[in-house]
Amino acid sequence: MCLAIPAQIVELQPADMARVRVGESQTFLTASTMLLPEPPAVGDYVIVHAGFALHTLSEQEAQDSLAAFRELAQALEDEKAV
């Protein structure tokens, strides 16, 4: 199964690349922005899959998705503890 994650662009780099942060963590990835329909800006939220930013989304959409991922991770952790 593949998973696309919301991330915030923190730095634009040459050759249609960007450094992105996942959630509020200190996890940073480099992603290609070449598939986005519009040029991105620092602060934009994007969906990243397999090293490519595929879609721009609002901050609220990104936060909602990240909250759902946290809930799922917690449920899986709780299930392991049983």
PyMOL commands that place a pseudoatom at each C-alpha (Angstrom):
pseudoatom trace, name=CA, resn=MET, resi=1, chain=A, elem=C, hetatm=0, pos=[0.000, 0.000, 0.000]
pseudoatom trace, name=CA, resn=CYS, resi=2, chain=A, elem=C, hetatm=0, pos=[1.238, 3.486, -0.842]
pseudoatom trace, name=CA, resn=LEU, resi=3, chain=A, elem=C, hetatm=0, pos=[0.613, 6.516, 1.283]
pseudoatom trace, name=CA, resn=ALA, resi=4, chain=A, elem=C, hetatm=0, pos=[0.607, 10.178, 0.297]
pseudoatom trace, name=CA, resn=ILE, resi=5, chain=A, elem=C, hetatm=0, pos=[1.282, 12.593, 3.143]
pseudoatom trace, name=CA, resn=PRO, resi=6, chain=A, elem=C, hetatm=0, pos=[0.594, 16.297, 3.654]
pseudoatom trace, name=CA, resn=ALA, resi=7, chain=A, elem=C, hetatm=0, pos=[3.711, 18.419, 4.063]
pseudoatom trace, name=CA, resn=GLN, resi=8, chain=A, elem=C, hetatm=0, pos=[4.533, 22.134, 4.174]
pseudoatom trace, name=CA, resn=ILE, resi=9, chain=A, elem=C, hetatm=0, pos=[7.058, 23.674, 1.814]
pseudoatom trace, name=CA, resn=VAL, resi=10, chain=A, elem=C, hetatm=0, pos=[9.827, 25.284, 3.860]
pseudoatom trace, name=CA, resn=GLU, resi=11, chain=A, elem=C, hetatm=0, pos=[12.312, 25.991, 1.073]
pseudoatom trace, name=CA, resn=LEU, resi=12, chain=A, elem=C, hetatm=0, pos=[12.207, 26.161, -2.703]
pseudoatom trace, name=CA, resn=GLN, resi=13, chain=A, elem=C, hetatm=0, pos=[15.275, 24.681, -4.378]
pseudoatom trace, name=CA, resn=PRO, resi=14, chain=A, elem=C, hetatm=0, pos=[16.601, 24.724, -7.937]
pseudoatom trace, name=CA, resn=ALA, resi=15, chain=A, elem=C, hetatm=0, pos=[15.317, 22.347, -10.628]
pseudoatom trace, name=CA, resn=ASP, resi=16, chain=A, elem=C, hetatm=0, pos=[11.685, 22.256, -9.413]
pseudoatom trace, name=CA, resn=MET, resi=17, chain=A, elem=C, hetatm=0, pos=[12.591, 20.808, -6.020]
pseudoatom trace, name=CA, resn=ALA, resi=18, chain=A, elem=C, hetatm=0, pos=[11.436, 21.807, -2.531]
pseudoatom trace, name=CA, resn=ARG, resi=19, chain=A, elem=C, hetatm=0, pos=[12.311, 20.940, 1.035]
pseudoatom trace, name=CA, resn=VAL, resi=20, chain=A, elem=C, hetatm=0, pos=[9.140, 20.032, 2.922]
pseudoatom trace, name=CA, resn=ARG, resi=21, chain=A, elem=C, hetatm=0, pos=[8.289, 19.368, 6.574]
pseudoatom trace, name=CA, resn=VAL, resi=22, chain=A, elem=C, hetatm=0, pos=[5.862, 16.656, 7.566]
pseudoatom trace, name=CA, resn=GLY, resi=23, chain=A, elem=C, hetatm=0, pos=[3.397, 17.915, 10.179]
pseudoatom trace, name=CA, resn=GLU, resi=24, chain=A, elem=C, hetatm=0, pos=[4.889, 19.724, 13.147]
pseudoatom trace, name=CA, resn=SER, resi=25, chain=A, elem=C, hetatm=0, pos=[7.775, 17.284, 13.396]
pseudoatom trace, name=CA, resn=GLN, resi=26, chain=A, elem=C, hetatm=0, pos=[11.388, 17.821, 12.498]
pseudoatom trace, name=CA, resn=THR, resi=27, chain=A, elem=C, hetatm=0, pos=[11.022, 15.363, 9.619]
pseudoatom trace, name=CA, resn=PHE, resi=28, chain=A, elem=C, hetatm=0, pos=[12.099, 16.958, 6.367]
pseudoatom trace, name=CA, resn=LEU, resi=29, chain=A, elem=C, hetatm=0, pos=[11.977, 15.513, 2.848]
pseudoatom trace, name=CA, resn=THR, resi=30, chain=A, elem=C, hetatm=0, pos=[12.998, 16.729, -0.571]
pseudoatom trace, name=CA, resn=ALA, resi=31, chain=A, elem=C, hetatm=0, pos=[10.203, 16.570, -3.126]
pseudoatom trace, name=CA, resn=SER, resi=32, chain=A, elem=C, hetatm=0, pos=[9.897, 17.416, -6.784]
pseudoatom trace, name=CA, resn=THR, resi=33, chain=A, elem=C, hetatm=0, pos=[7.321, 20.109, -7.540]
pseudoatom trace, name=CA, resn=MET, resi=34, chain=A, elem=C, hetatm=0, pos=[7.308, 19.511, -11.296]
pseudoatom trace, name=CA, resn=LEU, resi=35, chain=A, elem=C, hetatm=0, pos=[3.868, 17.828, -11.218]
pseudoatom trace, name=CA, resn=LEU, resi=36, chain=A, elem=C, hetatm=0, pos=[2.071, 20.717, -9.511]
pseudoatom trace, name=CA, resn=PRO, resi=37, chain=A, elem=C, hetatm=0, pos=[-0.209, 22.686, -11.854]
pseudoatom trace, name=CA, resn=GLU, resi=38, chain=A, elem=C, hetatm=0, pos=[0.901, 26.047, -10.357]
pseudoatom trace, name=CA, resn=PRO, resi=39, chain=A, elem=C, hetatm=0, pos=[4.327, 27.092, -9.058]
pseudoatom trace, name=CA, resn=PRO, resi=40, chain=A, elem=C, hetatm=0, pos=[4.413, 26.583, -5.281]
pseudoatom trace, name=CA, resn=ALA, resi=41, chain=A, elem=C, hetatm=0, pos=[5.459, 29.084, -2.624]
pseudoatom trace, name=CA, resn=VAL, resi=42, chain=A, elem=C, hetatm=0, pos=[7.151, 28.683, 0.737]
pseudoatom trace, name=CA, resn=GLY, resi=43, chain=A, elem=C, hetatm=0, pos=[4.401, 27.975, 3.269]
pseudoatom trace, name=CA, resn=ASP, resi=44, chain=A, elem=C, hetatm=0, pos=[2.161, 26.063, 0.829]
pseudoatom trace, name=CA, resn=TYR, resi=45, chain=A, elem=C, hetatm=0, pos=[0.877, 22.645, 1.878]
pseudoatom trace, name=CA, resn=VAL, resi=46, chain=A, elem=C, hetatm=0, pos=[1.211, 19.824, -0.624]
pseudoatom trace, name=CA, resn=ILE, resi=47, chain=A, elem=C, hetatm=0, pos=[0.462, 16.116, -0.806]
pseudoatom trace, name=CA, resn=VAL, resi=48, chain=A, elem=C, hetatm=0, pos=[3.739, 14.189, -1.276]
pseudoatom trace, name=CA, resn=HIS, resi=49, chain=A, elem=C, hetatm=0, pos=[3.946, 10.681, -2.676]
pseudoatom trace, name=CA, resn=ALA, resi=50, chain=A, elem=C, hetatm=0, pos=[7.078, 8.848, -3.835]
pseudoatom trace, name=CA, resn=GLY, resi=51, chain=A, elem=C, hetatm=0, pos=[9.121, 12.038, -3.787]
pseudoatom trace, name=CA, resn=PHE, resi=52, chain=A, elem=C, hetatm=0, pos=[6.657, 14.138, -5.800]
pseudoatom trace, name=CA, resn=ALA, resi=53, chain=A, elem=C, hetatm=0, pos=[4.362, 16.929, -4.640]
pseudoatom trace, name=CA, resn=LEU, resi=54, chain=A, elem=C, hetatm=0, pos=[1.123, 16.013, -6.394]
pseudoatom trace, name=CA, resn=HIS, resi=55, chain=A, elem=C, hetatm=0, pos=[-1.454, 18.497, -5.162]
pseudoatom trace, name=CA, resn=THR, resi=56, chain=A, elem=C, hetatm=0, pos=[-1.665, 21.741, -3.202]
pseudoatom trace, name=CA, resn=LEU, resi=57, chain=A, elem=C, hetatm=0, pos=[-4.108, 21.864, -0.308]
pseudoatom trace, name=CA, resn=SER, resi=58, chain=A, elem=C, hetatm=0, pos=[-5.215, 24.318, 2.338]
pseudoatom trace, name=CA, resn=GLU, resi=59, chain=A, elem=C, hetatm=0, pos=[-3.663, 24.405, 5.785]
pseudoatom trace, name=CA, resn=GLN, resi=60, chain=A, elem=C, hetatm=0, pos=[-6.960, 23.143, 7.254]
pseudoatom trace, name=CA, resn=GLU, resi=61, chain=A, elem=C, hetatm=0, pos=[-7.056, 20.164, 4.867]
pseudoatom trace, name=CA, resn=ALA, resi=62, chain=A, elem=C, hetatm=0, pos=[-3.445, 19.343, 5.747]
pseudoatom trace, name=CA, resn=GLN, resi=63, chain=A, elem=C, hetatm=0, pos=[-4.108, 19.579, 9.503]
pseudoatom trace, name=CA, resn=ASP, resi=64, chain=A, elem=C, hetatm=0, pos=[-7.244, 17.430, 9.198]
pseudoatom trace, name=CA, resn=SER, resi=65, chain=A, elem=C, hetatm=0, pos=[-5.325, 14.749, 7.285]
pseudoatom trace, name=CA, resn=LEU, resi=66, chain=A, elem=C, hetatm=0, pos=[-2.454, 14.774, 9.774]
pseudoatom trace, name=CA, resn=ALA, resi=67, chain=A, elem=C, hetatm=0, pos=[-4.926, 14.468, 12.672]
pseudoatom trace, name=CA, resn=ALA, resi=68, chain=A, elem=C, hetatm=0, pos=[-6.504, 11.440, 10.977]
pseudoatom trace, name=CA, resn=PHE, resi=69, chain=A, elem=C, hetatm=0, pos=[-3.055, 9.847, 10.569]
pseudoatom trace, name=CA, resn=ARG, resi=70, chain=A, elem=C, hetatm=0, pos=[-2.298, 10.458, 14.272]
pseudoatom trace, name=CA, resn=GLU, resi=71, chain=A, elem=C, hetatm=0, pos=[-5.622, 8.885, 15.293]
pseudoatom trace, name=CA, resn=LEU, resi=72, chain=A, elem=C, hetatm=0, pos=[-4.940, 5.840, 13.123]
pseudoatom trace, name=CA, resn=ALA, resi=73, chain=A, elem=C, hetatm=0, pos=[-1.413, 5.462, 14.521]
pseudoatom trace, name=CA, resn=GLN, resi=74, chain=A, elem=C, hetatm=0, pos=[-2.762, 5.700, 18.077]
pseudoatom trace, name=CA, resn=ALA, resi=75, chain=A, elem=C, hetatm=0, pos=[-5.472, 3.103, 17.370]
pseudoatom trace, name=CA, resn=LEU, resi=76, chain=A, elem=C, hetatm=0, pos=[-2.872, 0.719, 15.959]
pseudoatom trace, name=CA, resn=GLU, resi=77, chain=A, elem=C, hetatm=0, pos=[-0.618, 1.297, 18.970]
pseudoatom trace, name=CA, resn=ASP, resi=78, chain=A, elem=C, hetatm=0, pos=[-3.537, 0.681, 21.357]
pseudoatom trace, name=CA, resn=GLU, resi=79, chain=A, elem=C, hetatm=0, pos=[-4.372, -2.533, 19.500]
pseudoatom trace, name=CA, resn=LYS, resi=80, chain=A, elem=C, hetatm=0, pos=[-0.771, -3.770, 19.912]
pseudoatom trace, name=CA, resn=ALA, resi=81, chain=A, elem=C, hetatm=0, pos=[-0.939, -3.128, 23.659]
pseudoatom trace, name=CA, resn=VAL, resi=82, chain=A, elem=C, hetatm=0, pos=[-3.910, -5.422, 24.105]
for i in range(1, 82): cmd.bond("trace and resi %d" % i, "trace and resi %d" % (i + 1))
show_as sticks, trace
zoom trace
